Amino acid sequence: MNQSPSDAFVVPAVDIGPYVRAGDEAERARVAREIDEACSRVGFVQILGHGIPDPVVDGLAGALDDFFGLPMDDKQQYRVVGANRGYSPPKSESLSLSLGVESANRMNDFFEAYNVGVEARSFPHLDLSEDDYGINVWPDVPGFEDRVQTYFIEASRVARTLTRIFADALGQAPDYFERLTDHSIDVLRMNNYALPEGTVDLDGDLTGMGEHTDFGIVTVLWADRVAGLQVLGSDGVWHDVEPLPGALLVNLGDLTARITDDRWMSTLHRVKPPIVDGRIRRRRSVAFFHDGNVDAVVSTLPEYAGPEPYEPILIRDHIKAKLAGSRHGKPNTAAVREAARVLAATGENRA
């Protein structure tokens, strides 16, 4: 298979400002049409007009630098066993296993991360378990919690603006996604690609973050404008993607693909070591995962169901299987469609 990028592959840019600032009906309809086209054709979109102030983004980036710059022994104090929270050191995860696909060189993903998110106790009127959410652990870094929480609130707003657009684009009631997300498992994952900067001679196909789809409904990503992120196109080729100035990258998760029976795509993506002119460059990214209510059942909308639609699935079960793959090394045998796309792209025929 020819693995050179196709000139036809483009991640569309959409200004969602009319939904952020309560624009008129015609403006909002245009945005919904553009989002529908992007989600149907690529599954990734660059969003502009999102309304997150630059100082909030700068504060987030500073918080990342302050934490990831700590000595490894200090960072290791914030590891949390059995929960999607706290610190993950380099090579402690393998995201391709969330699809049931073994990494070709059996090397776990070479990045470090820090996770925070919504807690069950955020919804005192509901009988929810922290086993499904997780208690946040905040590092003893001046201003870290405040800066991260400020960005978290903004990213949550953007994600919910997007699902409002999604409802319009799919011809659903305005509150369609609200019914699936009013106590959503939302997680903010801060990533630092931890290979030391400088000239390197890579031994084998080192992976910054293995090929995977995202688990939930929608992901909102801030990232440095540094090469590394690659998206699998419908042509079976991995394409480089960098955010436009001031843009956030948005991609759909598996649950939205299920709702539309893959009319909208949960696109496979990965991160390769950010190498520019033979030198590794540092790359940071922050993903806000809007994953839905733990007790909600996701089914394909009847008007989008094909001959063999996805079976209904409880969000708790779906996320548990995905995390068991990425964090605990248990291949996800339910990710049949996604795994087939990875294996086709790599020219492999593995069970």
C-alpha positions as CSV (number, residue, x, y, z in Angstrom):
1,M,0.0,0.0,0.0
2,N,1.2,3.5,-0.8
3,Q,1.8,5.2,2.5
4,S,2.5,8.7,1.1
5,P,0.0,11.4,2.2
6,S,-2.8,12.3,-0.2
7,D,-3.0,15.9,-1.3
8,A,-6.8,15.6,-1.0
9,F,-6.8,15.1,2.7
10,V,-7.8,18.3,4.7
11,V,-9.1,18.7,8.2
12,P,-11.8,21.4,7.7
13,A,-11.9,24.6,9.8
14,V,-15.3,25.7,11.1
15,D,-16.0,29.0,13.0
16,I,-18.5,28.0,15.7
17,G,-18.9,31.6,16.8
18,P,-22.6,31.8,15.9
19,Y,-23.4,29.2,18.5
20,V,-21.0,30.8,21.1
21,R,-22.4,34.3,20.7
22,A,-26.0,33.4,19.9
23,G,-25.9,34.2,16.2
24,D,-29.0,34.2,14.0
25,E,-30.7,31.1,12.6
26,A,-29.0,31.3,9.2
27,E,-25.5,31.5,10.7
28,R,-26.2,28.6,13.0
29,A,-27.6,26.5,10.1
30,R,-24.4,27.1,8.1
31,V,-22.3,26.0,11.1
32,A,-24.4,22.8,11.5
33,R,-24.0,22.0,7.8
34,E,-20.2,22.5,7.9
35,I,-19.9,20.3,11.0
36,D,-22.0,17.6,9.4
37,E,-19.8,17.6,6.3
38,A,-16.6,17.5,8.4
39,C,-17.9,14.7,10.7
40,S,-19.1,12.7,7.7
41,R,-15.9,13.1,5.6
42,V,-13.0,13.3,8.1
43,G,-14.2,12.9,11.7
44,F,-11.8,15.7,12.7
45,V,-12.4,19.4,12.6
46,Q,-10.5,22.6,13.5
47,I,-12.7,24.9,15.4
48,L,-12.4,28.7,15.5
49,G,-14.5,31.2,17.4
50,H,-14.6,28.9,20.4
51,G,-14.3,31.8,22.8
52,I,-11.6,30.5,25.2
53,P,-9.5,33.5,26.1
54,D,-5.8,33.4,25.3
55,P,-4.7,34.0,29.0
56,V,-6.6,30.9,30.0
57,V,-4.8,28.8,27.4
58,D,-1.5,30.4,28.4
59,G,-2.2,29.5,32.1
60,L,-2.9,25.9,31.1
61,A,0.4,25.6,29.2
62,G,2.3,27.1,32.1
63,A,0.7,24.6,34.5
64,L,1.9,21.8,32.2
65,D,5.4,23.1,32.2
66,D,5.5,23.5,35.9
67,F,4.3,20.0,36.6
68,F,6.2,18.0,33.9
69,G,9.3,19.9,34.7
70,L,9.4,18.3,38.2
71,P,11.9,15.5,38.9
72,M,10.5,12.0,38.1
73,D,10.5,11.0,41.7
74,D,8.3,13.9,42.6
75,K,5.9,13.2,39.7
76,Q,5.7,9.5,40.7
77,Q,4.1,10.5,44.0
78,Y,0.9,11.3,42.1
79,R,0.3,8.0,40.4
80,V,-3.1,6.6,41.2
81,V,-3.7,2.8,41.0
82,G,-6.9,1.6,39.4
83,A,-8.4,5.0,38.5
84,N,-8.2,7.2,35.4
85,R,-6.6,10.0,37.5
86,G,-3.2,11.4,38.4
87,Y,0.2,10.8,36.8
88,S,1.1,8.2,34.1
89,P,4.9,7.9,33.4
90,P,6.3,7.2,30.0
91,K,5.8,3.7,28.6
92,S,3.1,2.8,31.1
93,E,0.3,2.7,28.6
94,S,-0.5,1.2,25.2
95,L,-3.4,2.8,23.5
96,S,-3.6,0.5,20.5
97,L,-4.7,-2.3,23.0
98,S,-7.9,-0.2,23.5
99,L,-8.7,-1.5,20.0
100,G,-7.5,-5.0,20.6
101,V,-4.4,-4.4,18.4
102,E,-0.9,-5.4,19.7
103,S,1.8,-2.8,19.0
104,A,4.1,-4.1,16.2
105,N,7.2,-3.6,18.3
106,R,5.5,-4.3,21.6
107,M,6.7,-0.9,22.9
108,N,4.2,1.0,25.1
109,D,3.4,4.6,24.3
110,F,6.2,7.0,25.0
111,F,4.5,9.9,26.7
112,E,3.7,11.0,30.2
113,A,0.3,12.4,31.2
114,Y,-1.7,13.8,34.1
115,N,-5.5,13.3,34.3
116,V,-8.1,15.2,36.2
117,G,-11.9,15.2,35.7
118,V,-15.4,15.3,37.0
119,E,-16.0,13.5,40.3
120,A,-19.2,11.5,41.2
121,R,-19.6,13.8,44.2
122,S,-20.1,16.7,41.8
123,F,-23.7,15.3,41.4
124,P,-24.9,14.9,45.0
125,H,-28.5,14.4,43.9
126,L,-27.5,11.1,42.0
127,D,-26.4,7.8,43.4
128,L,-23.1,7.5,41.5
129,S,-19.8,5.8,42.4
130,E,-16.4,7.2,42.3
131,D,-15.3,3.8,40.8
132,D,-16.8,5.2,37.6
133,Y,-15.4,8.7,37.9
134,G,-12.4,9.1,40.2
135,I,-11.2,11.4,42.9
136,N,-8.8,14.1,41.6
137,V,-5.3,14.3,43.0
138,W,-3.8,17.8,42.7
139,P,0.0,18.1,42.7
140,D,1.7,20.5,45.1
141,V,2.6,23.0,42.4
142,P,1.7,26.6,43.0
143,G,-1.4,27.7,40.9
144,F,-1.7,24.3,39.1
145,E,-5.2,23.5,40.3
146,D,-6.6,27.0,39.6
147,R,-5.1,27.2,36.1
148,V,-6.2,23.7,35.1
149,Q,-9.7,24.1,36.6
150,T,-10.2,27.4,34.7
151,Y,-9.3,25.8,31.4
152,F,-11.5,22.7,32.3
153,I,-14.6,24.9,32.7
154,E,-13.9,26.5,29.3
155,A,-13.3,23.2,27.6
156,S,-16.5,21.8,29.1
157,R,-18.4,24.8,27.7
158,V,-16.9,24.2,24.2
159,A,-17.8,20.5,24.3
160,R,-21.4,21.2,25.2
161,T,-21.6,23.8,22.5
162,L,-20.4,21.2,20.1
163,T,-23.0,18.7,21.1
164,R,-25.7,21.3,20.7
165,I,-24.4,21.8,17.1
166,F,-24.3,18.0,16.7
167,A,-28.0,17.8,17.6
168,D,-28.9,20.3,14.9
169,A,-26.6,18.7,12.3
170,L,-28.2,15.3,12.9
171,G,-31.8,16.7,12.9
172,Q,-32.4,15.9,16.5
173,A,-34.1,17.7,19.4
174,P,-31.9,20.4,20.9
175,D,-31.6,18.5,24.1
176,Y,-30.7,15.1,22.5
177,F,-27.2,15.0,23.8
178,E,-28.1,16.7,27.1
179,R,-30.0,13.5,28.0
180,L,-26.7,11.5,27.5
181,T,-24.4,14.0,29.2
182,D,-26.0,15.7,32.2
183,H,-23.7,13.9,34.5
184,S,-21.0,13.0,32.0
185,I,-17.7,11.4,32.7
186,D,-15.5,14.3,31.6
187,V,-11.7,13.9,31.8
188,L,-8.9,16.4,31.0
189,R,-5.7,14.6,30.0
190,M,-2.5,16.6,29.9
191,N,0.2,15.0,27.7
192,N,3.9,15.6,27.5
193,Y,5.9,13.7,24.8
194,A,8.8,12.9,27.0
195,L,11.6,11.9,24.7
196,P,14.5,14.3,25.4
197,E,15.0,17.0,22.8
198,G,17.9,16.8,20.5
199,T,19.3,14.7,17.6
200,V,18.3,11.1,17.8
201,D,18.7,7.8,15.9
202,L,15.4,6.0,16.4
203,D,15.7,2.2,16.8
204,G,12.5,0.8,15.2
205,D,9.1,2.4,14.9
206,L,8.9,4.3,18.2
207,T,5.4,5.5,19.0
208,G,4.6,8.7,21.0
209,M,1.0,7.5,21.4
210,G,-0.3,4.4,19.6
211,E,-3.2,4.3,17.1
212,H,-6.6,4.6,18.8
213,T,-10.0,6.1,18.6
214,D,-11.4,8.1,21.4
215,F,-13.9,6.5,23.7
216,G,-16.7,8.9,24.2
217,I,-18.8,11.5,22.4
218,V,-16.4,14.2,21.5
219,T,-12.8,15.3,22.3
220,V,-11.6,18.9,22.4
221,L,-7.8,19.1,21.9
222,W,-5.4,21.9,22.5
223,A,-1.9,21.2,21.2
224,D,1.4,22.8,20.4
225,R,1.8,23.6,16.7
226,V,4.5,20.9,16.4
227,A,4.4,17.9,14.1
228,G,3.4,14.5,15.5
229,L,-0.4,14.1,15.4
230,Q,-1.5,11.8,12.5
231,V,-5.0,11.0,11.4
232,L,-6.0,7.9,9.3
233,G,-7.8,9.1,6.2
234,S,-10.4,7.1,4.3
235,D,-7.6,6.5,1.8
236,G,-5.9,4.3,4.3
237,V,-3.0,6.7,4.7
238,W,-1.8,8.4,7.9
239,H,-1.8,12.2,7.5
240,D,0.0,14.9,9.5
241,V,-2.3,17.4,11.3
242,E,-1.4,20.5,13.1
243,P,-3.8,23.0,14.7
244,L,-4.3,26.4,13.0
245,P,-3.3,29.5,15.0
246,G,-5.9,29.9,17.7
247,A,-7.8,26.8,16.8
248,L,-8.8,23.7,18.8
249,L,-8.8,20.3,17.2
250,V,-12.0,18.3,17.6
251,N,-12.6,14.7,16.9
252,L,-15.6,12.4,17.4
253,G,-15.5,9.5,19.8
254,D,-16.8,5.9,19.4
255,L,-20.1,6.7,21.0
256,T,-21.0,9.3,18.4
257,A,-20.0,6.9,15.6
258,R,-22.4,4.3,17.2
259,I,-25.2,6.9,17.3
260,T,-24.8,7.5,13.6
261,D,-23.8,3.9,12.6
262,D,-20.5,5.3,11.3
263,R,-22.1,8.0,9.1
264,W,-20.0,10.2,11.4
265,M,-16.6,8.8,11.9
266,S,-14.6,8.1,15.1
267,T,-11.3,8.5,13.3
268,L,-8.2,6.6,14.1
269,H,-5.3,8.8,15.1
270,R,-1.8,8.4,16.7
271,V,1.2,10.5,17.7
272,K,4.6,9.9,16.3
273,P,7.8,11.3,17.8
274,P,7.9,15.0,16.9
275,I,11.0,15.1,14.7
276,V,11.9,18.2,12.8
277,D,15.1,18.2,10.7
278,G,16.3,15.1,12.4
279,R,15.8,16.5,15.9
280,I,13.1,15.6,18.4
281,R,11.1,18.6,19.6
282,R,8.9,18.7,22.7
283,R,5.2,18.5,22.1
284,R,2.4,19.1,24.6
285,S,-1.3,18.5,24.2
286,V,-4.4,18.6,26.4
287,A,-7.5,16.6,25.5
288,F,-10.9,17.2,27.1
289,F,-12.9,14.0,26.8
290,H,-16.7,14.4,26.9
291,D,-17.7,10.8,27.4
292,G,-21.3,10.8,28.5
293,N,-23.3,9.5,31.4
294,V,-22.0,6.4,33.0
295,D,-25.5,4.9,33.2
296,A,-26.7,5.9,29.8
297,V,-27.3,3.4,27.0
298,V,-26.2,4.5,23.5
299,S,-28.1,3.2,20.5
300,T,-28.0,4.0,16.8
301,L,-30.6,6.5,15.7
302,P,-33.2,4.7,13.6
303,E,-32.8,7.1,10.7
304,Y,-29.1,6.3,10.4
305,A,-29.2,2.5,11.1
306,G,-27.8,0.3,8.3
307,P,-28.3,-3.4,7.7
308,E,-26.1,-4.3,10.7
309,P,-26.2,-1.4,13.2
310,Y,-24.2,-1.4,16.4
311,E,-25.7,-3.1,19.4
312,P,-26.9,-0.8,22.2
313,I,-24.2,-0.4,24.8
314,L,-24.0,0.9,28.4
315,I,-21.4,3.7,28.5
316,R,-19.9,2.3,31.7
317,D,-19.2,-1.0,29.9
318,H,-17.8,0.6,26.8
319,I,-15.3,2.8,28.7
320,K,-14.3,0.0,31.0
321,A,-13.3,-2.2,28.1
322,K,-11.3,0.7,26.5
323,L,-9.4,1.5,29.6
324,A,-8.7,-2.1,30.3
325,G,-6.8,-2.1,27.0
326,S,-4.9,1.1,27.2
327,R,-4.0,1.0,30.9
328,H,-4.0,-2.7,31.9
329,G,-2.9,-4.4,28.7
330,K,-6.1,-6.4,28.1
331,P,-7.0,-6.3,24.4
332,N,-10.5,-5.0,23.7
333,T,-12.1,-7.7,21.7
334,A,-15.3,-5.7,21.1
335,A,-13.6,-3.0,19.0
336,V,-13.9,-5.0,15.8
337,R,-14.6,-2.2,13.3
338,E,-11.8,0.0,14.6
339,A,-9.2,-2.8,14.8
340,A,-10.0,-3.7,11.2
341,R,-9.2,-0.2,10.0
342,V,-5.8,-0.2,11.9
343,L,-4.8,-3.6,10.5
344,A,-5.8,-2.6,6.9
345,A,-3.8,0.6,7.2
346,T,-0.7,-1.2,8.3
347,G,-1.1,-4.0,5.7
348,E,-1.3,-6.6,8.4
349,N,-3.7,-9.6,8.7
350,R,-3.7,-10.4,12.4
351,A,-6.6,-11.8,14.4
